[in-house]
Amino acid sequence: MGEIKIAGFADVSDVLGMPKRILVNVEGLDKGGKTHFSLTAPGPVALFDMDRGLEGVVQKFVDRKQILYTSYRHLPVVTDDDHRDLWRKFERDYGVVLAHKGVRSIIIDTATELWEKARLAEFGGKATNVSRRYSDLNARFRKLIDRAFDAEKNLVMIHKRKKEYKQNAKGDDSWTGKWERQGFSEIGYIAQVNLCAFQQGDGEFAVEVINSRLQPRLNGEVFSGELCNFPFVASMIRPDTEMADWE
């Protein structure tokens, strides 16, 4: 049977050549090297400073690549209008870097804080009974991430971790001894690779592949020391590429 064509459908063979960009979620506990790993992404880099993890880390990279950043930490966030203004500023800034052809990588440090800002902009600081309204917020946040795919930018979203609590036999919330991602709950499904960053006993940074849609065989793999960098991990996740493609 010969090849067929259907209106509104494209042949998948036309899109097999994936663009050299990747969406990465990097999570972990404090001082585990999340920002350090993220800054090894290809430059020029546009960094959204939402937290306090930049100072003392970015200095290691300024001689290697251009890093442009904008900070939201000093903007007033007292009233509900302040929260909405801050979110509008983020959307404007994000649109600018997506449209700029020179930017190769976007880092959001942290996406945990970004999610909180999105939530406050949507619901306000004292809103109650908002569970039914989360579907709209979730959809907008997913669209925000999808825009990086369409713009063919590397997107690195840094997430904090918090203690995981569950009800014990007495009905009380009790720490399970585990940690869970803090922020947008769907990022684990959307990201092409989820990494956990941590510091080893010898002081070297490392990342563990939690899971990867592109290379499931790497799940559980740990890259440490000189291998703990974006170009190497990306070349492993995308074996059709080389490290040089991500530098």
Stockholm file with secondary structure:
# STOCKHOLM 1.0

chainA/1-247         MGEIKIAGFADVSDVLGMPKRILVNVEGLDKGGKTHFSLTAPGPVALFDMDRGLEGVVQKFVDRKQILYTSYRHLPVVTDDDHRDLWRKFERDYGVVLAHKGVRSIIIDTATELWEKARLAEFGGKATNVSRRYSDLNARFRKLIDRAFDAEKNLVMIHKRKKEYKQNAKGDDSWTGKWERQGFSEIGYIAQVNLCAFQQGDGEFAVEVINSRLQPRLNGEVFSGELCNFPFVASMIRPDTEMADWE
#=GR chainA/1-247 SS CCCCCCTTCCCGGGGCSCCSCCEEEEEESTTSSHHHHHTTSCSSEEEEECSSCSTTTGGGTTTTSCEEEEECTTSCCSSHHHHHHHHHHHHHHHHHHHHCTTCCEEEEETHHHHHHHHHHHHHCSSCCSCGGGHHHHHHHHHHHHHHHHHTTCEEEEEEEEEEEEEECTTSCEEEEEEEEEESCTTHHHHSSEEEEEEECTTSCEEEEEEEESSCGGGTTCEEEGGGCSHHHHHHHHCTTSCGGGGC
#=GC SS_cons         CCCCCCTTCCCGGGGCSCCSCCEEEEEESTTSSHHHHHTTSCSSEEEEECSSCSTTTGGGTTTTSCEEEEECTTSCCSSHHHHHHHHHHHHHHHHHHHHCTTCCEEEEETHHHHHHHHHHHHHCSSCCSCGGGHHHHHHHHHHHHHHHHHTTCEEEEEEEEEEEEEECTTSCEEEEEEEEEESCTTHHHHSSEEEEEEECTTSCEEEEEEEESSCGGGTTCEEEGGGCSHHHHHHHHCTTSCGGGGC
//
